[in-house]
Amino acid sequence: MQRYSPGDSPIHRAAPGAKLVALFAIGVLIALLSSTPALAALSALIMALFLIARLSVRDTAQALSPVILVAAAVFALQWWLTGIGEALRSVLRIFALVLAASLVTLTTPFSRMIDTLAAAAGPLAAFGFNPARFGLAAALVIRFIPVLMNDFREIEMARAARGSRRPALGAAGPLIIKTLRMTDTLSEAILARGFETREEAMRGGGRSDAAR
Amino acid sequence: MLRDSVHIALFAAITAALGLIPKIDLGIGVPITAQLLGVMLAGSVLGARRGFLAMALFLTLIAAGLPLLAGGRGGLGVLVGPSAGFLLAWPLAAALIGLATERFWTGLTYAKAFAINALLGILPVYAFGIPVLAAISGIPLQAALLGSLAFVPGDLVKAAIAAWITLFVKRGYPLIGRETMRE
């Protein structure tokens, strides 16, 4: 699992936006480089950044674990189709890119990354993007996941108690309607606590009082 | 509307919860997961606009580092890896499914709902995912295509489930009809 790994290295302290720009630049560089030594050097450089960020070997291995199987399949296929040189370069490209991206995730706390992404989406305000609404939705997703898992488990247990051994597929429809009802109650509760009114006041509308 | 934001968050969460169902790995590295079912449901229960936003929100949370993908994967690494294209197409797939579901909403039958979810849930994802897989890993397009076809049967099963749930929710708690009434 790839998560933020706390630390105080220069890479941890760098602005998330700067790290994203650097990641993009590395991506372009990886696409342009076509020699094996250059790609190997770049991979070594990214590994060195892991050392500077004082990330453990375990963090590095975990960063690569999701792509190990694809990389192995690609290596075998490329070796068979074009030769070992191209196979090596393909795998180096995948590893370098995934390592660089994982480094950004490992050194940036979730909340700072979300803020950076929301700020980057600022120009979308013209299309109705609303940072306050986005922050609320992001928080709700995290809250809803255990609620859903609980509801699902309850329905499964109830079915098991009634002696049903089929997978609880039939429970999926009722579960979704149940959670939709729950979210509507939640929306009303949020509205009753003045979320929209505050939102409008924050946007400097000031017409919220008149609207209510 | 605030209610829309909460629904969007709910379907992003449903997609994440589906990732907690154990996955089957076929070896090529793109695991079989139930999460495409979440994409289909977001489009066919919420409609095009909210379905798109639910999947965009889901991907944003992944990008910010939450391990919401099957097998506890997440972070920017999966969004630049070889199977990134299959994920990045989710908002588009949800939007297309939503558009078609809205279009055929009155008189939606199981066959229609299945066709919408199967065609528009599978085609955009593969049309995006296969070229990206070929480009990032450098393997020929045909090889990427052949390797990906193994997932189609599983995706058809998801479309069948999605169609069933779509009709169930349409009868019990329709959200698409209400939206068209409001506008």
Interface residues (C-beta under 8 A of the other chain):
Chain A: M1 Q2 R3 Y4 L23 G27 A63 P66 V67 L69 V70 A71 A73 V74 L77 Q78 L81 E86 R89 S90 R93 I94 L97 V98 L99 A100 A101 S102 V104 T105 L106 T108 P109 F110 M113 I114 L117 R133 F134 L136 A137 A138 L140 V141 I142 F144 I145 V147 L148 M149 F152 L169 A172 G173 P174 I176 I177 T179 L180 R181 T183 D184 L186 S187 I190 L191 F195 E196
Chain B: L2 R3 S5 V6 H7 I8 A9 L10 A12 A13 I14 A16 A17 L20 D25 G27 I28 G29 V30 L41 V45 L57 F58 T60 L61 A63 A64 G65 L66 P67 L68 G71 G72 R73 G74 G75 L76 G77 V78 L79 V80 G81 P82 S83 I136 S137 G138 I139 P140 A143 G147 I161 W164 I165 F168 V169 G172 Y173 L175
